[in-house]
Amino acid sequence: MKISRILAYRVDLPLHETTYKWSGGKSVTVFDSTIIAVETDTGLVGYGEVCPLGPFYLPAYAEGVRAGLRELGPHLLGEDPRQLAKLNHRMDAALKGHPYVKSGIDIACWDILGKSTGMPVCELMGGRYGESIRLYRAISQESPDEMAAKVAGYRAEGYTRFQLKVGGDPDVDIARIFAVAAQLQSGDRLVADANTGWVQHEAVRIAKAVRDVDVYIEQPCLTYEECLAVRRQCPHPFVLDENIDSLDMLVRAKSDLAMDVVNLKISKLGGLTKIKQARDLCVTMGIAMTLEDSWGGDITTAAIAHLAHSTPEEFRFTSTDFNSYVTVSNADGAPQRKNGFMAASSAPGLGISPRMDVLGTPLVVVG
């Protein structure tokens, strides 16, 4: 089996809540998602999705996915998509860095591997653990009362994990944490995610101000060193996200005791092959994980579900169902939320069928 053609489609994903806001005044109203199709000479086709959270979040942007595919794609024609380690080695040799460009291709090739073997991706990634995957809900940055009301609403829908977008004015963030914490019940978990938005002294002050609140502190500052300094003065469980972009950083953070939980994103690491390496290392080191991606629709949600469902339950802190946030469906067969949980498909591959009427005409054709 050989790769014969690679195509990329653009799909806009508007939000049910109209706008998604986080630290530093950043906001998005419509996500620009790229769907990648990898065609083979046997007729099997695999699909992946990459959806950066805007160019101001991580070093990734939507048009960069498509530009990168034009550069990288010709080097992959004729390769066997089922030989995932070899394919990733080839991608890394042909294009230095830019892991998010490679992610959609890698996901699509896992989809092909599953279809060719008749197995769901989660079983190929290690096996299916448990019946379902617990989800969190991200709470867009608003006033304390508005965020508390949204948490109460989502709690009524079955969510018990909440990622509160903070990283703004310290006094307002303290009020946000207290207001939302007042809505929680036994068994709920609250994460205050600053998305690098606090400077070091503010982060320490906020952590001390909410000392008696049951809350996780996530990625308070921009640099690893700042986060580590806060961690050493923080009484709360600590989560790292943006700084963990490689196995090297993961090992370093473990050695420094820099975190209790790590947020691993598929496209940030370069696809399912690379994130599986990080996931397996975390299991070995005893570190719990949020398993997700930067954003996306049905295909991204399917990939997240297979990754999470193949992870031992005690190391699954939480995951998310991005397809429930957006108004456009780009594939049939994707996991759907039920009472704050989802499950990976039992069909071969990712278990999805792209909606070609939504994908439209490809913007990139290689081969």
C-alpha positions in Angstrom: 0.0 0.0 0.0 1.3 3.4 -1.0 0.2 7.0 -0.5 -1.0 8.3 -3.9 -2.4 11.7 -3.1 -2.9 14.1 -0.2 -5.7 16.7 -0.1 -6.6 19.4 2.4 -10.0 21.1 2.9 -10.9 24.2 4.9 -14.0 24.1 7.1 -15.1 27.0 9.3 -16.4 26.1 12.7 -18.5 28.8 14.4 -19.2 28.5 18.1 -22.5 27.8 19.8 -21.6 30.4 22.4 -20.5 32.9 19.7 -17.1 33.8 21.2 -14.4 32.0 23.1 -12.2 34.2 25.3 -9.1 33.5 27.3 -6.0 35.3 28.7 -4.6 38.5 27.4 -7.8 39.6 25.7 -7.6 36.7 23.1 -10.8 35.6 21.5 -12.1 33.6 18.5 -15.5 33.5 17.0 -14.9 31.1 14.1 -12.3 28.4 14.0 -10.5 27.7 10.7 -10.0 23.9 10.6 -8.1 21.9 8.0 -9.3 18.4 7.1 -6.5 16.2 5.6 -7.3 13.2 3.3 -4.6 10.7 2.6 -5.4 8.5 -0.4 -3.8 5.2 -1.2 -3.3 3.1 -4.3 -5.6 0.5 -2.8 -8.5 2.9 -2.6 -8.4 3.2 1.2 -8.6 6.9 2.4 -7.7 8.1 5.9 -8.7 11.5 7.4 -7.2 13.8 10.0 -7.9 17.3 11.2 -5.8 20.2 12.5 -7.3 23.3 14.0 -4.9 25.8 15.7 -6.4 28.1 18.4 -5.3 31.2 16.4 -1.7 32.3 15.7 -1.5 34.0 19.2 -1.8 30.9 21.2 0.8 28.4 20.1 3.3 28.7 17.2 0.7 27.4 14.7 -1.8 29.0 12.4 -4.5 27.7 10.1 -3.0 28.8 6.8 0.3 27.4 8.0 -1.2 23.9 8.0 -2.0 24.1 4.3 1.2 25.8 3.3 3.2 23.2 5.2 1.3 20.4 3.4 2.2 21.8 0.1 5.9 21.6 1.1 5.8 18.3 2.9 3.3 16.3 0.9 5.4 15.5 -2.2 8.0 13.8 0.1 5.4 11.3 1.3 4.0 10.1 -2.0 4.8 6.4 -2.5 5.3 5.8 1.3 3.4 3.1 3.1 0.9 4.9 5.4 0.8 1.9 7.8 4.4 2.2 8.6 3.9 5.0 11.1 7.3 5.2 12.7 9.0 5.3 9.3 6.5 7.8 8.0 7.1 10.1 11.0 10.9 9.8 10.5 10.4 10.8 6.8 8.3 13.8 7.8 10.8 15.0 10.3 13.6 14.6 7.7 11.7 16.5 5.1 10.4 19.4 7.2 12.2 20.5 10.4 9.8 21.5 13.2 6.2 22.5 12.4 4.7 19.5 14.3 1.1 20.8 13.8 1.6 20.5 10.0 2.4 16.8 10.4 -0.3 16.0 12.8 -3.2 15.7 10.4 -1.2 13.4 8.1 -0.3 11.1 11.0 -3.9 10.9 12.2 -5.1 10.1 8.7 -2.5 7.3 8.5 -3.7 5.8 11.8 -7.2 5.9 10.3 -5.8 4.0 7.3 -4.1 1.5 9.5 -7.3 0.8 11.4 -9.3 0.4 8.3 -6.8 -1.9 6.7 -6.7 -4.2 9.8 -10.4 -3.9 10.6 -9.6 -2.5 14.1 -10.4 0.8 15.8 -7.5 3.1 16.5 -7.8 2.8 20.2 -7.2 -0.9 20.1 -4.1 -0.4 17.9 -2.9 2.2 20.4 -2.9 -0.2 23.3 -6.4 -1.3 24.0 -9.7 0.1 25.3 -9.8 1.0 29.0 -13.2 1.4 30.5 -16.6 2.1 29.0 -16.3 5.9 28.5 -14.1 9.0 28.9 -14.8 11.8 31.3 -15.0 15.2 29.7 -14.3 18.7 30.9 -15.9 21.9 29.8 -13.9 25.0 29.1 -15.5 28.1 30.5 -14.8 31.2 28.4 -13.5 34.2 30.2 -16.4 36.5 31.4 -17.4 38.2 34.6 -17.3 36.0 37.8 -21.1 35.8 37.9 -21.4 34.8 34.2 -18.8 32.1 34.5 -20.4 30.7 37.7 -23.7 30.6 35.9 -22.2 28.7 32.9 -20.6 26.2 35.2 -23.9 25.6 36.9 -25.6 25.1 33.5 -22.9 22.7 32.2 -23.0 20.8 35.5 -26.7 20.2 34.9 -25.7 18.6 31.5 -23.5 16.1 33.3 -20.1 17.7 33.3 -18.0 17.4 36.5 -14.7 18.8 35.2 -14.4 22.5 34.5 -11.5 24.4 33.0 -11.9 28.0 34.0 -10.3 30.5 31.7 -8.4 33.1 33.8 -5.1 34.9 33.2 -6.6 38.4 33.4 -6.7 41.0 36.1 -5.6 39.2 39.3 -8.4 40.5 41.5 -11.0 39.6 39.0 -9.5 36.1 38.5 -9.6 35.6 42.3 -13.3 36.5 42.2 -13.8 34.2 39.3 -12.3 31.2 41.1 -14.3 31.9 44.3 -17.6 32.4 42.4 -17.2 29.2 40.4 -16.0 27.1 43.3 -19.2 28.0 45.1 -21.2 26.2 42.4 -19.3 22.9 42.7 -20.4 19.7 44.4 -18.6 16.7 45.8 -16.7 14.9 43.1 -16.3 18.0 40.8 -12.9 19.2 39.8 -12.0 22.8 39.0 -9.0 23.9 37.0 -8.0 27.6 36.8 -6.2 27.8 33.5 -4.3 31.0 33.0 -2.9 30.0 29.6 0.4 31.8 30.4 -1.5 35.1 31.2 -0.1 35.9 34.7 3.3 37.3 35.5 5.1 35.4 38.3 4.3 37.6 41.3 0.6 37.8 40.3 0.4 34.0 40.0 1.9 33.5 43.5 -0.4 36.1 44.9 -3.5 34.5 43.3 -2.5 31.0 44.4 -2.2 32.2 48.0 -5.4 34.2 47.9 -7.3 31.0 46.9 -5.3 28.7 49.2 -8.5 27.2 50.7 -10.2 26.5 47.4 -10.1 23.0 45.9 -8.6 24.1 42.6 -5.9 23.0 40.2 -3.6 25.8 38.8 -2.7 25.4 35.1 0.1 27.1 33.2 0.1 30.4 35.1 3.1 32.0 33.3 4.8 32.1 29.9 8.1 30.4 30.6 8.8 27.1 32.2 11.1 28.7 34.7 8.4 31.1 35.9 5.9 28.3 36.2 8.4 26.2 38.2 9.0 29.1 40.6 5.2 29.5 41.1 4.9 25.7 41.5 7.4 25.8 44.4 5.2 28.3 46.3 1.8 27.0 45.3 -0.3 24.8 47.6 -2.5 23.5 44.8 -2.1 20.6 42.3 -0.3 22.0 39.3 -0.8 21.5 35.6 1.6 22.3 32.8 0.4 22.7 29.2 2.0 25.2 26.7 5.6 24.5 27.9 5.3 20.7 27.3 5.9 20.4 23.6 8.5 17.5 23.4 9.6 14.4 25.2 12.7 16.4 26.4 10.5 18.9 28.2 8.3 16.2 29.7 11.3 14.4 31.2 12.7 17.7 32.4 9.5 18.7 34.1 9.2 15.3 35.8 12.7 15.5 37.1 12.0 19.0 38.5 8.7 17.9 40.0 7.2 20.7 38.1 3.7 19.3 37.7 1.1 16.9 39.0 -0.9 16.7 35.7 0.2 17.5 32.1 -2.0 18.7 29.2 -1.0 16.9 26.0 -2.3 18.2 22.7 -2.2 16.0 19.6 -1.2 18.7 17.1 1.3 20.4 19.5 3.3 17.1 19.6 2.9 16.2 15.9 0.1 13.6 15.7 -1.0 10.4 17.4 2.3 8.6 16.9 4.2 11.3 18.9 1.6 11.9 21.5 1.4 8.1 22.1 5.1 8.2 23.0 4.5 11.0 25.5 1.3 9.3 26.8 3.1 6.0 27.4 6.0 7.8 29.1 3.6 9.6 31.4 2.0 6.3 32.4 5.5 4.9 33.2 6.3 8.0 35.2 2.9 8.1 37.0 1.7 11.4 35.7 -2.0 12.0 35.0 -3.0 13.7 31.7 -5.5 15.9 30.0 -5.6 14.4 26.6 -6.9 16.7 23.8 -5.9 19.0 21.0 -5.8 22.8 20.5 -9.3 22.7 18.8 -11.3 21.0 16.1 -14.5 19.4 15.1 -15.8 15.8 14.7 -12.5 14.3 13.3 -10.4 15.9 16.0 -12.9 14.7 18.7 -12.7 11.2 17.3 -8.9 11.2 17.5 -9.0 12.5 21.1 -11.4 9.8 22.0 -9.2 7.0 20.6 -6.2 8.4 22.4 -8.0 8.8 25.7 -9.8 5.5 25.5 -6.5 3.6 25.0 -5.0 5.2 28.2 -5.3 3.5 31.6 -8.2 5.2 33.5 -6.2 6.2 36.5 -4.0 8.4 34.3 -6.8 10.0 32.4 -7.4 13.3 34.2 -9.9 14.5 31.6 -10.4 15.1 27.8 -12.8 17.2 25.8 -15.4 17.0 23.0 -14.7 19.9 20.8 -17.5 18.9 18.4 -20.1 19.9 21.0 -18.7 23.5 21.1 -19.3 24.2 17.4 -22.3 24.5 15.1 -20.9 22.7 12.0 -20.4 18.9 11.8 -17.6 17.8 9.4 -18.0 14.1 9.8 -20.5 11.4 10.7 -19.8 8.7 13.3 -17.8 10.9 15.7 -18.3 10.5 19.5 -21.1 12.4 21.0 -21.3 13.6 24.6 -23.7 11.8 27.0 -23.9 13.2 30.5 -20.3 14.5 30.5 -18.8 11.4 28.9 -17.9 10.1 25.5 -16.6 6.9 24.0 -14.3 6.0 21.0 -16.0 4.3 18.1 -15.8 0.5 17.7 -15.7 0.8 13.9 -12.4 0.4 12.1 -10.0 3.3 12.1 -11.3 6.5 13.6 -14.8 5.4 12.9 -15.8 8.6 11.1 -17.0 9.4 7.5 -16.3 12.9 6.4 -19.3 15.0 5.2 -18.0 15.8 1.7 -20.8 18.4 1.2 -19.3 20.3 4.2 -15.7 19.8 3.1 -16.3 21.2 -0.4 -13.4 21.6 -2.9 -9.9 20.9 -1.7 -7.6 23.9 -1.3 -4.4 21.7 -1.5 -3.9 18.7 -3.8 -0.6 16.9 -3.7 -0.1 14.0 -6.1 
